[in-house]
Amino acid sequence: MILPCFVASFHDISHYPSGFQIRSLPLLILFLFPLCAGIAADSPPSVRAVRVQVPPHIDGRLNDPVWNLATPATGFRQRQPLDGEPASERTEIRVLYDAAALYFGCMYVDSEPGKIVARLARRDDEDETDTGSIRIDSFHDSRNAFEFTFNPAGVKVDILQFEDGNREDASWDPVWELETQISAEGWSAEIRIPFSVLRYKTSEGDADAQIWGINFTRFIHRKQESDRWSYSPLSSDGFVSRFGHLEGLDSLPSPRRIEMMPFGLARQGWVPATESHDRIAQFSADGGVDMKIGISNSVILDATINPDFNEQSFNMNLVVRWEYLPGSTLFLVWSQARAGESTEYFTSLGHDIAETFRLPPSNVTMVKATIWWNL
């Protein structure tokens, strides 16, 4: 939102009586100053990523000298319990990058480190613990973001966020590195996020610096305190649209076009001996693959071939993303699924894949358009 923060008024005062004073000017300044100060206070903060040749060693300790090259993001403010007040504990986030990945060095100072809550849990299980979180809006469209959340025990939560944070997809499980440590000063985390798991605007030979949207959050469990770096009051709307800025990114690599995660299954079957036949034993091995194919920066093909036990399934999503205006996006989605059951228990991988593709497909197409207004 853009508001005027100055007023200009010109008068010919040559005909005013000697000794005349413009008494309204101080009142005008007193009126405008809080307005301008309030607008400046709402300006989103910025943090600069520093390019390095030798990345930090990811062990959660923050003792690599390379971290000293980066100026930390500080100045977190509470949203709960004291909305708008400075955070009760200091937080510092430093950002580095190289040709392959982003690196985040996070220091969560705690005056009572013995009371830090760190619980082990499954991935994407947002249990009640102390947490830190990094949210990245790599297209800087103020609508969509990547969430990387973690706790002092090293539990990961990764989520895709849409529609200014109103919708989420928790099934996204990218490969990223995290190590944490609890110390006498609090707890710390080192994170490595490969550029290959993110999507952003780039072209061959593009050396121009990019600006991404970013925000950092912290939750202190024992105090039930929620802090944000790029603060917005509880009464305000929006989430991704309230992010700060990540500056200093230039000459970024083109993301990898193909990511594959094969998986395997070994199976030993047998039938006990009876009066009519001897014991029957048979060993077989099956497998499948998860694939992510980037056709372009805005078109991604996700596919899974999963011949598992006696169930056969194939799922594929083709997503075309077109930003037809800044912040306004058109999504075209085609989804195909094939599923069935096999009555043959001892088969080969090739046989399972062939049988899967003989199953009748189920197709779904979707169109979604978003329009962004800056009022």
NORJO-V473074 format. One record per run of one state. SS is the DSSP state (alpha for helix, beta for strand, coil for the rest). FROM is the first residue (numbers start at 1). LEN is the number of residues. If there is no record, write none. Layout:
ss	from	len
SS	FROM	LEN
SS	FROM	LEN
//
This chain:
ss	from	len
coil	1	23
alpha	24	18
coil	42	4
beta	46	3
coil	49	1
beta	50	2
coil	52	13
alpha	65	5
coil	70	3
beta	73	1
coil	74	3
beta	77	4
coil	81	5
beta	86	1
coil	87	4
beta	91	7
coil	98	3
beta	101	9
coil	110	3
alpha	113	3
coil	116	15
beta	131	7
coil	138	7
beta	145	7
coil	152	4
beta	156	7
alpha	163	3
coil	166	1
beta	167	3
coil	170	7
beta	177	7
coil	184	2
beta	186	9
alpha	195	3
coil	198	12
beta	210	11
alpha	221	3
coil	224	1
beta	225	4
coil	229	11
alpha	240	3
coil	243	1
beta	244	6
coil	250	8
beta	258	14
coil	272	8
beta	280	15
coil	295	4
beta	299	10
coil	309	2
beta	311	15
coil	326	2
beta	328	14
coil	342	7
alpha	349	9
coil	358	4
beta	362	9
coil	371	5
//
